[in-house]
Amino acid sequence: MFSKRFPLALGEGGRRFGSELRGFLWYNPAGHIGQSACIVNIMKGGICSMTRLLCVVSIALLCVLVVGEQTAWGAGELWISCDGIRSGGGGARAYQYTLKNTGAAPVTLTLFYLGTMDSTPGNYSAWVAPAGFNATGVVADWTTLFNLYQTSVMSTTMIKTRHGMLPPPMAYPTYAGIAWSGSAVINPGQTVTFGFNNAHEPWDMEWFAEHPDPVNSSQAFLYLPIAGPMGTYTQGFVHGPSEASVPTEGATFGKIKALYSSGQ
């Protein structure tokens, strides 16, 4: 079934069709990321009427599937910085996230959550949360988190992309999520911070910051640069715990990962 999480990324063109329509990413031979070829061609007017009709019907069906399942996703004013020590972010915890109100009006935050591939609560410690939120995050499978908070399934690229770089255009559902609930009013220019310690190596993870009005909620976009380090805010993915702890450097996989992740 579709949820408000799928398809995996929302495009600017898709958002013009309504906050529920999520645009597909595609790669052309030159390696550029763009909107669905269907949407692009409609805008250019460079396709025949029959193809145009089929595209419109497809978009309508997609809207029905997505709208019927979940509430709207918005493009809120909360941007994020990935500050964790494990990804060279400059923060005080292995994984740390700072949300900043980049808008001109106060924003109410009631829920913050992200994906994780480590579903064992005992692997998490030294929790950080702002005043008004539960001090310890809830680590659980998505069925449990949905029953608690009506969350959507977050995704991962299954690799670590360096801060400021574009992640791969494909993402996959995570095993579980990490959620903090509460209520805090964030004034323009102000920030709130969440974090924890965890021994697992980092992968790119999707996140969501919920506002009482869903249209004003904030979310991660796959086509934007990875957030961070500290003080660098985007609406891109952040780093979160992967499936396993960092491999030993003596292992072949460990050497490959060390080469790939040498930069932050």
FIKEBA-279437 format. One record per residue (C-alpha): residue number from 1; x, y, z. Coordinates in Angstrom, 1 decimal. Each point is the difference from the previous one (the first is absolute). Last residue first. Example, Ala and Ser with C-alpha at 12.3 -4.5 7.8 and 13.67 -1.06 7.14 Angstrom:
<kemars>
<kemar num="2" c1="13.7" c2="-1.1" c3="7.1"/>
<kemar num="1" c1="-1.4" c2="-3.4" c3="0.7"/>
</kemars>
This chain:
<kemars>
<kemar num="264" c1="32.8" c2="14.3" c3="6.2"/>
<kemar num="263" c1="2.8" c2="-1.4" c3="-2.2"/>
<kemar num="262" c1="1.6" c2="-3.4" c3="0.5"/>
<kemar num="261" c1="-3.5" c2="-1.7" c3="-0.3"/>
<kemar num="260" c1="0.7" c2="-1.9" c3="-3.3"/>
<kemar num="259" c1="3.5" c2="-0.9" c3="0.9"/>
<kemar num="258" c1="-1.0" c2="-1.2" c3="3.5"/>
<kemar num="257" c1="-3.0" c2="-1.8" c3="-1.4"/>
<kemar num="256" c1="2.3" c2="-2.0" c3="-2.4"/>
<kemar num="255" c1="2.5" c2="-0.7" c3="2.7"/>
<kemar num="254" c1="-2.7" c2="-1.3" c3="2.3"/>
<kemar num="253" c1="-1.5" c2="-2.2" c3="-2.7"/>
<kemar num="252" c1="3.4" c2="-1.6" c3="-0.5"/>
<kemar num="251" c1="0.3" c2="-0.6" c3="3.7"/>
<kemar num="250" c1="3.1" c2="1.2" c3="1.9"/>
<kemar num="249" c1="-1.6" c2="3.3" c3="0.7"/>
<kemar num="248" c1="-2.5" c2="-1.6" c3="2.2"/>
<kemar num="247" c1="-3.6" c2="0.6" c3="-0.9"/>
<kemar num="246" c1="-1.9" c2="2.9" c3="1.5"/>
<kemar num="245" c1="-3.0" c2="-1.3" c3="1.8"/>
<kemar num="244" c1="-2.9" c2="-1.5" c3="-1.9"/>
<kemar num="243" c1="-3.4" c2="0.7" c3="-1.7"/>
<kemar num="242" c1="0.3" c2="3.7" c3="-0.5"/>
<kemar num="241" c1="-0.5" c2="2.8" c3="2.6"/>
<kemar num="240" c1="-0.9" c2="3.5" c3="-1.2"/>
<kemar num="239" c1="1.4" c2="2.6" c3="-2.3"/>
<kemar num="238" c1="-2.1" c2="2.8" c3="-1.4"/>
<kemar num="237" c1="-2.1" c2="0.4" c3="-3.2"/>
<kemar num="236" c1="-0.5" c2="3.4" c3="-1.6"/>
<kemar num="235" c1="-2.1" c2="2.9" c3="1.2"/>
<kemar num="234" c1="3.1" c2="2.1" c3="0.4"/>
<kemar num="233" c1="1.8" c2="1.7" c3="2.9"/>
<kemar num="232" c1="3.8" c2="0.4" c3="0.4"/>
<kemar num="231" c1="0.7" c2="1.1" c3="3.6"/>
<kemar num="230" c1="1.4" c2="-3.3" c3="1.1"/>
<kemar num="229" c1="1.0" c2="-2.1" c3="-3.0"/>
<kemar num="228" c1="-2.5" c2="-0.4" c3="-1.4"/>
<kemar num="227" c1="-2.9" c2="-1.1" c3="-2.2"/>
<kemar num="226" c1="0.5" c2="-2.4" c3="-2.9"/>
<kemar num="225" c1="-0.6" c2="1.9" c3="-3.3"/>
<kemar num="224" c1="-3.6" c2="0.1" c3="-1.4"/>
<kemar num="223" c1="-1.5" c2="-2.5" c3="-2.4"/>
<kemar num="222" c1="-1.1" c2="-2.4" c3="2.8"/>
<kemar num="221" c1="-2.2" c2="2.5" c3="1.7"/>
<kemar num="220" c1="-0.4" c2="0.0" c3="3.8"/>
<kemar num="219" c1="-3.1" c2="1.3" c3="1.6"/>
<kemar num="218" c1="-1.6" c2="3.0" c3="1.7"/>
<kemar num="217" c1="-3.6" c2="0.4" c3="1.2"/>
<kemar num="216" c1="-1.9" c2="3.1" c3="-0.9"/>
<kemar num="215" c1="-2.6" c2="-1.7" c3="-2.2"/>
<kemar num="214" c1="-0.5" c2="-2.6" c3="2.8"/>
<kemar num="213" c1="-1.5" c2="2.6" c3="2.3"/>
<kemar num="212" c1="1.0" c2="-1.1" c3="3.5"/>
<kemar num="211" c1="3.7" c2="0.1" c3="-1.2"/>
<kemar num="210" c1="2.1" c2="-3.1" c3="-0.5"/>
<kemar num="209" c1="3.7" c2="-0.2" c3="-0.7"/>
<kemar num="208" c1="0.9" c2="-3.0" c3="-2.3"/>
<kemar num="207" c1="3.3" c2="-1.7" c3="-0.7"/>
<kemar num="206" c1="1.5" c2="-2.2" c3="-2.7"/>
<kemar num="205" c1="3.3" c2="-1.7" c3="0.6"/>
<kemar num="204" c1="3.5" c2="-0.2" c3="-1.6"/>
<kemar num="203" c1="2.1" c2="-2.7" c3="1.6"/>
<kemar num="202" c1="2.2" c2="0.3" c3="3.1"/>
<kemar num="201" c1="2.0" c2="-2.8" c3="1.8"/>
<kemar num="200" c1="-1.6" c2="-1.6" c3="3.0"/>
<kemar num="199" c1="1.3" c2="0.8" c3="3.5"/>
<kemar num="198" c1="-2.9" c2="2.2" c3="1.1"/>
<kemar num="197" c1="-0.1" c2="3.2" c3="2.1"/>
<kemar num="196" c1="-3.0" c2="2.2" c3="-0.1"/>
<kemar num="195" c1="-1.3" c2="3.3" c3="-1.4"/>
<kemar num="194" c1="-2.6" c2="2.7" c3="-0.3"/>
<kemar num="193" c1="0.6" c2="3.8" c3="-0.2"/>
<kemar num="192" c1="-2.3" c2="3.0" c3="-0.3"/>
<kemar num="191" c1="0.7" c2="3.2" c3="-1.9"/>
<kemar num="190" c1="-1.0" c2="3.7" c3="-0.2"/>
<kemar num="189" c1="0.1" c2="2.2" c3="-3.1"/>
<kemar num="188" c1="-3.7" c2="0.6" c3="0.0"/>
<kemar num="187" c1="-1.6" c2="-1.2" c3="3.3"/>
<kemar num="186" c1="-0.3" c2="-3.7" c3="0.8"/>
<kemar num="185" c1="-3.0" c2="-1.0" c3="2.0"/>
<kemar num="184" c1="0.4" c2="-3.4" c3="1.6"/>
<kemar num="183" c1="-2.3" c2="-2.9" c3="0.6"/>
<kemar num="182" c1="0.6" c2="-3.7" c3="0.8"/>
<kemar num="181" c1="1.0" c2="-3.1" c3="-1.9"/>
<kemar num="180" c1="3.4" c2="-1.4" c3="-0.9"/>
<kemar num="179" c1="0.3" c2="-2.8" c3="-2.5"/>
<kemar num="178" c1="2.6" c2="-2.5" c3="-1.2"/>
<kemar num="177" c1="-1.1" c2="-2.3" c3="-2.8"/>
<kemar num="176" c1="0.3" c2="-3.6" c3="-1.1"/>
<kemar num="175" c1="1.1" c2="-2.4" c3="-2.7"/>
<kemar num="174" c1="0.5" c2="2.8" c3="-2.6"/>
<kemar num="173" c1="-1.8" c2="0.1" c3="-3.3"/>
<kemar num="172" c1="2.3" c2="0.5" c3="-3.1"/>
<kemar num="171" c1="1.4" c2="3.0" c3="-1.8"/>
<kemar num="170" c1="1.1" c2="0.6" c3="-3.6"/>
<kemar num="169" c1="1.4" c2="3.2" c3="-1.5"/>
<kemar num="168" c1="3.4" c2="-0.4" c3="1.6"/>
<kemar num="167" c1="0.8" c2="2.8" c3="2.5"/>
<kemar num="166" c1="1.0" c2="3.5" c3="-1.1"/>
<kemar num="165" c1="3.0" c2="1.4" c3="1.9"/>
<kemar num="164" c1="0.0" c2="2.7" c3="2.6"/>
<kemar num="163" c1="1.0" c2="-2.4" c3="2.8"/>
<kemar num="162" c1="1.4" c2="-3.2" c3="-1.3"/>
<kemar num="161" c1="-2.3" c2="-2.8" c3="-1.1"/>
<kemar num="160" c1="-0.1" c2="-3.1" c3="2.2"/>
<kemar num="159" c1="-1.6" c2="-3.1" c3="-1.6"/>
<kemar num="158" c1="-3.2" c2="-1.9" c3="0.3"/>
<kemar num="157" c1="-2.0" c2="2.8" c3="-1.8"/>
<kemar num="156" c1="-2.4" c2="0.0" c3="3.0"/>
<kemar num="155" c1="-3.7" c2="0.5" c3="0.3"/>
<kemar num="154" c1="-2.7" c2="1.0" c3="2.5"/>
<kemar num="153" c1="-3.3" c2="-1.8" c3="0.4"/>
<kemar num="152" c1="-2.8" c2="2.5" c3="0.9"/>
<kemar num="151" c1="-1.0" c2="0.9" c3="3.6"/>
<kemar num="150" c1="-3.4" c2="-0.2" c3="1.5"/>
<kemar num="149" c1="1.4" c2="0.8" c3="3.5"/>
<kemar num="148" c1="-0.4" c2="-3.1" c3="2.2"/>
<kemar num="147" c1="-1.7" c2="-2.5" c3="-2.3"/>
<kemar num="146" c1="2.3" c2="1.2" c3="-2.8"/>
<kemar num="145" c1="3.1" c2="-0.4" c3="2.2"/>
<kemar num="144" c1="-1.0" c2="-3.5" c3="0.9"/>
<kemar num="143" c1="-0.6" c2="-1.0" c3="-3.7"/>
<kemar num="142" c1="3.3" c2="1.8" c3="-0.9"/>
<kemar num="141" c1="2.2" c2="-2.1" c3="2.2"/>
<kemar num="140" c1="1.2" c2="1.7" c3="3.2"/>
<kemar num="139" c1="2.5" c2="2.4" c3="1.6"/>
<kemar num="138" c1="-1.8" c2="2.6" c3="2.1"/>
<kemar num="137" c1="2.2" c2="3.0" c3="0.9"/>
<kemar num="136" c1="0.9" c2="0.8" c3="3.6"/>
<kemar num="135" c1="-0.5" c2="3.5" c3="1.4"/>
<kemar num="134" c1="-3.7" c2="0.2" c3="-1.1"/>
<kemar num="133" c1="-0.4" c2="3.4" c3="-1.5"/>
<kemar num="132" c1="-1.0" c2="3.3" c3="1.7"/>
<kemar num="131" c1="3.6" c2="1.2" c3="0.5"/>
<kemar num="130" c1="2.2" c2="-1.2" c3="-2.9"/>
<kemar num="129" c1="1.3" c2="-3.5" c3="-0.4"/>
<kemar num="128" c1="3.4" c2="-1.8" c3="0.6"/>
<kemar num="127" c1="0.4" c2="-3.7" c3="0.7"/>
<kemar num="126" c1="3.2" c2="-1.4" c3="1.5"/>
<kemar num="125" c1="-0.8" c2="-3.6" c3="-1.0"/>
<kemar num="124" c1="-1.1" c2="-2.2" c3="-2.9"/>
<kemar num="123" c1="1.0" c2="-3.7" c3="-0.6"/>
<kemar num="122" c1="-2.6" c2="-1.1" c3="2.6"/>
<kemar num="121" c1="-2.8" c2="1.2" c3="-2.2"/>
<kemar num="120" c1="0.8" c2="-2.7" c3="-2.6"/>
<kemar num="119" c1="-1.5" c2="0.9" c3="-3.4"/>
<kemar num="118" c1="3.3" c2="1.0" c3="-1.7"/>
<kemar num="117" c1="-0.7" c2="0.8" c3="-3.6"/>
<kemar num="116" c1="-1.3" c2="3.5" c3="0.8"/>
<kemar num="115" c1="-2.4" c2="2.5" c3="-1.5"/>
<kemar num="114" c1="-0.9" c2="3.4" c3="1.4"/>
<kemar num="113" c1="-2.4" c2="1.6" c3="2.4"/>
<kemar num="112" c1="-1.0" c2="3.3" c3="1.4"/>
<kemar num="111" c1="-3.5" c2="0.7" c3="1.4"/>
<kemar num="110" c1="-1.9" c2="3.0" c3="1.3"/>
<kemar num="109" c1="1.9" c2="3.0" c3="-1.4"/>
<kemar num="108" c1="-1.7" c2="3.4" c3="0.0"/>
<kemar num="107" c1="1.5" c2="2.6" c3="-2.3"/>
<kemar num="106" c1="0.3" c2="3.7" c3="0.7"/>
<kemar num="105" c1="-0.2" c2="2.3" c3="-3.0"/>
<kemar num="104" c1="2.6" c2="1.4" c3="-2.5"/>
<kemar num="103" c1="1.4" c2="-3.4" c3="-1.1"/>
<kemar num="102" c1="3.3" c2="-1.7" c3="0.3"/>
<kemar num="101" c1="-0.9" c2="-1.7" c3="3.3"/>
<kemar num="100" c1="3.0" c2="-2.2" c3="0.8"/>
<kemar num="99" c1="0.1" c2="-3.7" c3="0.8"/>
<kemar num="98" c1="3.2" c2="-1.4" c3="1.5"/>
<kemar num="97" c1="0.7" c2="-3.7" c3="-0.3"/>
<kemar num="96" c1="2.6" c2="-2.1" c3="1.9"/>
<kemar num="95" c1="1.3" c2="-3.5" c3="-0.5"/>
<kemar num="94" c1="3.2" c2="-1.0" c3="1.9"/>
<kemar num="93" c1="-0.7" c2="2.8" c3="2.4"/>
<kemar num="92" c1="1.7" c2="3.3" c3="0.8"/>
<kemar num="91" c1="-0.1" c2="1.5" c3="-3.4"/>
<kemar num="90" c1="2.7" c2="0.8" c3="-2.6"/>
<kemar num="89" c1="-1.6" c2="-1.7" c3="-3.0"/>
<kemar num="88" c1="2.8" c2="-2.4" c3="-0.7"/>
<kemar num="87" c1="-2.4" c2="-2.8" c3="-1.0"/>
<kemar num="86" c1="0.3" c2="-2.0" c3="3.2"/>
<kemar num="85" c1="0.3" c2="3.1" c3="2.1"/>
<kemar num="84" c1="-3.6" c2="1.0" c3="-1.0"/>
<kemar num="83" c1="-0.9" c2="3.5" c3="-1.1"/>
<kemar num="82" c1="-2.4" c2="-0.5" c3="-2.9"/>
<kemar num="81" c1="-1.6" c2="3.4" c3="-0.5"/>
<kemar num="80" c1="-3.7" c2="0.4" c3="-0.7"/>
<kemar num="79" c1="-2.5" c2="2.4" c3="-1.5"/>
<kemar num="78" c1="-3.4" c2="0.8" c3="1.5"/>
<kemar num="77" c1="-2.0" c2="2.4" c3="-2.2"/>
<kemar num="76" c1="-2.6" c2="-2.5" c3="-1.2"/>
<kemar num="75" c1="-0.5" c2="-1.5" c3="-3.4"/>
<kemar num="74" c1="-3.0" c2="-2.1" c3="0.8"/>
<kemar num="73" c1="-1.1" c2="-3.6" c3="-0.2"/>
<kemar num="72" c1="-3.7" c2="-0.6" c3="-0.1"/>
<kemar num="71" c1="-1.9" c2="-2.7" c3="1.8"/>
<kemar num="70" c1="0.2" c2="-3.7" c3="-0.9"/>
<kemar num="69" c1="-1.5" c2="-2.9" c3="-2.0"/>
<kemar num="68" c1="-2.6" c2="1.5" c3="-2.3"/>
<kemar num="67" c1="2.2" c2="2.8" c3="-1.1"/>
<kemar num="66" c1="2.8" c2="-2.4" c3="-1.2"/>
<kemar num="65" c1="-2.1" c2="-2.4" c3="-2.0"/>
<kemar num="64" c1="-2.3" c2="2.7" c3="-1.4"/>
<kemar num="63" c1="2.9" c2="2.3" c3="-0.9"/>
<kemar num="62" c1="1.8" c2="-2.9" c3="-1.8"/>
<kemar num="61" c1="-3.1" c2="-0.7" c3="-2.0"/>
<kemar num="60" c1="-0.3" c2="3.7" c3="-1.0"/>
<kemar num="59" c1="3.7" c2="0.0" c3="-1.0"/>
<kemar num="58" c1="-0.5" c2="-3.1" c3="-2.1"/>
<kemar num="57" c1="-3.0" c2="1.5" c3="-1.7"/>
<kemar num="56" c1="1.9" c2="3.2" c3="-0.8"/>
<kemar num="55" c1="2.9" c2="-2.0" c3="-1.4"/>
<kemar num="54" c1="-2.4" c2="-2.1" c3="-2.2"/>
<kemar num="53" c1="-1.6" c2="3.2" c3="-1.3"/>
<kemar num="52" c1="3.3" c2="1.6" c3="-0.9"/>
<kemar num="51" c1="1.1" c2="-3.2" c3="-1.7"/>
<kemar num="50" c1="-3.2" c2="0.1" c3="-2.1"/>
<kemar num="49" c1="0.4" c2="3.8" c3="-0.7"/>
<kemar num="48" c1="3.6" c2="-0.4" c3="-1.3"/>
<kemar num="47" c1="2.9" c2="1.2" c3="2.0"/>
<kemar num="46" c1="2.2" c2="3.1" c3="0.1"/>
<kemar num="45" c1="-2.3" c2="2.3" c3="1.9"/>
<kemar num="44" c1="3.0" c2="1.0" c3="2.2"/>
<kemar num="43" c1="-2.0" c2="-0.2" c3="3.2"/>
<kemar num="42" c1="-1.5" c2="-3.3" c3="-1.1"/>
<kemar num="41" c1="3.4" c2="-1.3" c3="-0.9"/>
<kemar num="40" c1="1.4" c2="0.8" c3="3.4"/>
<kemar num="39" c1="-2.9" c2="-1.6" c3="1.8"/>
<kemar num="38" c1="0.4" c2="-3.3" c3="-2.0"/>
<kemar num="37" c1="3.7" c2="0.0" c3="0.4"/>
<kemar num="36" c1="-0.6" c2="0.0" c3="3.7"/>
<kemar num="35" c1="2.0" c2="2.8" c3="1.6"/>
<kemar num="34" c1="3.7" c2="0.4" c3="-0.3"/>
<kemar num="33" c1="3.4" c2="-1.3" c3="1.1"/>
<kemar num="32" c1="2.8" c2="0.3" c3="-2.5"/>
<kemar num="31" c1="2.3" c2="-2.9" c3="-0.7"/>
<kemar num="30" c1="0.6" c2="0.8" c3="-3.7"/>
<kemar num="29" c1="-1.8" c2="-3.2" c3="-1.0"/>
<kemar num="28" c1="-3.2" c2="1.2" c3="1.8"/>
<kemar num="27" c1="-0.7" c2="-0.9" c3="3.6"/>
<kemar num="26" c1="-3.5" c2="0.1" c3="1.4"/>
<kemar num="25" c1="-1.6" c2="1.1" c3="3.2"/>
<kemar num="24" c1="-3.8" c2="-0.4" c3="0.3"/>
<kemar num="23" c1="-2.2" c2="2.8" c3="1.2"/>
<kemar num="22" c1="-2.2" c2="-0.3" c3="3.1"/>
<kemar num="21" c1="-3.6" c2="1.2" c3="-0.3"/>
<kemar num="20" c1="-1.6" c2="0.6" c3="3.4"/>
<kemar num="19" c1="0.9" c2="3.7" c3="0.2"/>
<kemar num="18" c1="-1.7" c2="0.8" c3="-3.2"/>
<kemar num="17" c1="0.8" c2="-0.1" c3="-3.8"/>
<kemar num="16" c1="2.5" c2="2.8" c3="0.5"/>
<kemar num="15" c1="1.8" c2="-2.2" c3="2.6"/>
<kemar num="14" c1="0.8" c2="-2.4" c3="-2.8"/>
<kemar num="13" c1="1.9" c2="2.6" c3="-1.9"/>
<kemar num="12" c1="2.0" c2="0.8" c3="3.1"/>
<kemar num="11" c1="0.7" c2="-3.7" c3="0.4"/>
<kemar num="10" c1="-0.8" c2="-2.2" c3="2.9"/>
<kemar num="9" c1="2.1" c2="-3.0" c3="0.5"/>
<kemar num="8" c1="-0.6" c2="-3.7" c3="0.8"/>
<kemar num="7" c1="-3.3" c2="-0.8" c3="-1.6"/>
<kemar num="6" c1="-1.1" c2="-0.8" c3="2.7"/>
<kemar num="5" c1="0.2" c2="1.7" c3="3.4"/>
<kemar num="4" c1="-3.6" c2="1.0" c3="0.2"/>
<kemar num="3" c1="-0.7" c2="-3.7" c3="-0.1"/>
<kemar num="2" c1="-0.5" c2="-2.2" c3="-3.0"/>
<kemar num="1" c1="-1.1" c2="-3.6" c3="0.6"/>
</kemars>
